[in-house]
């Protein structure tokens, strides 16, 4: 399990993601920051009304950097698609938006909500609040490592573009 995470952190392509507001907080899981991203809620695009493999299917999102260096969603796919550098393909699971359709079979709705396994970050005791404040002010960004398979892991947190936490490999 540790080797798997190290592989992502060492070999994955770095992408910088803008965090967004998240509510509510769960105070029972320790001191950590809940993270949401601009790429977490996306239009279905060509997937609209197409059959979904389940109510929570795995999806692939093509990302490309904008002029500020932040990666933004370009398109959403049910299967891995080819990308050209600096684009990357990140894998996520649809939490909402894959259960439309009246025939009893799941189909994609017009909006999708995805999770990428990048939605929480544990921090030293007492330090979560300042990161939440930075997140709420949209000053917190995440640098994630993304493998060609689409798996991703948080590599570091930045506040106002400056590193504040670096994820250790072990």
N, C-alpha and C positions, 0 to 999 in steps of 0.2 A: 504494500500500500504506500509506504514512504517512497520507494523507488519510483512508483508510478507518478507521484506528485513532483518529485525531483525532475523527472523526464519532461513534464510540462513546463516547469519553471526554467529549466536549462535550455531546452530546445525549441520552445514555442516562440512564435513571432509576437513581439510586444505591440499592443494596441492601447491607446489612451481612450478611456470612456468617461463621458460626463455623467455624474451622478445626479439624481433628482430627489424630490421629496418623497418620503416614505412615512406612512402612518398605518396602523398604530405600532407602538413599541412593545416588545415582550420583555418584561423585567425579570422573568424567571430563568433565563438562560445564561446569566452571568453578564460581564461587562463586554459588550460588543456593539458594533455599529451595524444597523440594518441599511443596506444599500439598494437603491433602485437606479435604473439607468434610462436614458432617453431611448435606448434600443429595446426596452422591456415591453413597450406598448406600440404595436405596429399595425398598419393597415394590411389586410390579407392580400391585396393586389390580385394577381391572377389566380390565387388559391380560393377566392371567394366562391362559395357554393360547390367546390370540388369535394369529393369524398375524403374524409379523414380516416386514418387507420385506427384511431381510437379517440376517446374524449380528451386525452392528454398526449398527443403524438409528439415524437421527436421531430424538430424542424431545424433547418440550416439557414442562417442569416448571412448574406454577403455584406461585408463591411468595407468601407473605403474612407480614407482620411479626408476631412474638410481642410480648408485653408488655414485653420488654427491648429491642425494636427490631431484633432479629436476624430475618432472613428464614428461614422454614422451608418445606419442601415441603408442599403441600396435595394435589396430584394429579399424575399422569404421563399424558401423552397422545401419540399418534402424530402428531397434527396440531396446528397452532396453534389455541387456543381463546380465546374472549373473556375478558378480565379487567377488573375494575373497581379503580380506585385505592383503596388502595395496593398491590394485588396486581400482580405482574409475571410475565411468562412468559419463562423462560430456556431456551435451546436447548442440548442436550447430546447426546453420542453414547453409546449403550449399548456398553460394552466387554464386559460379561458379562450373561447373563440373557436373551438373545434367541435361544438355540439349543436350547431344549427341544422336545419333541415327537418322537414316534416315526415319523412318516410321511415323514421325510426333508425336510420343509419346516420352516423355522425358526418357532418359536412362543415366546412370552414365558414365562419361568420365574417363580417366585414372588418372587425378589429380583433387582433390577437394580443394576448398577454403572455409573455414568455419569461422563463427563469433559465439562467445559465450556470447555476452553481457558483455565482459570484455575489450573492445577495447578502452575505454577512461576513464581518471581519472582526475577530476577537482582538481586543486591545488590553494593555495593562489596566489593572483596577483603577477607576477614577478618571480615565482619559477618554472614555466614550462620549461624554457630553460635549466636549469641545469639537470633536469630529462631527457629531450630529449638527452642531451649530454651523460648522463650515459647510456641511452637506446641504443644510436648509438654505444657506446663502449662496449655493451653487459655486462654492470655492473649492470643493473637494472633487478631485478626479482620481480615477483608478487606472493604474497601468496593469494590464492583464497579459499573460502569456497565452497564446493560442496555437495549438498544434495543427498540422494539416488535416487531422481527423475532425477538427472542430472543438475538441476538448479545451477548456480554458481554466486558468487559475489566477488568482490575484497575486501580482508580483510586488507591487508597492502602492502606497497611497501618497497623493500629493495635495498639499493645501496651498492655494495661490501659486501653483506650479513648482513648489519646493517639496522634496521628499520629506515625509514625516514618519513613515513606517516602511520597512523593507522586509519582505517575507523570507525567513530563512529556509534553506533547502531541507533541513532536518528539524 
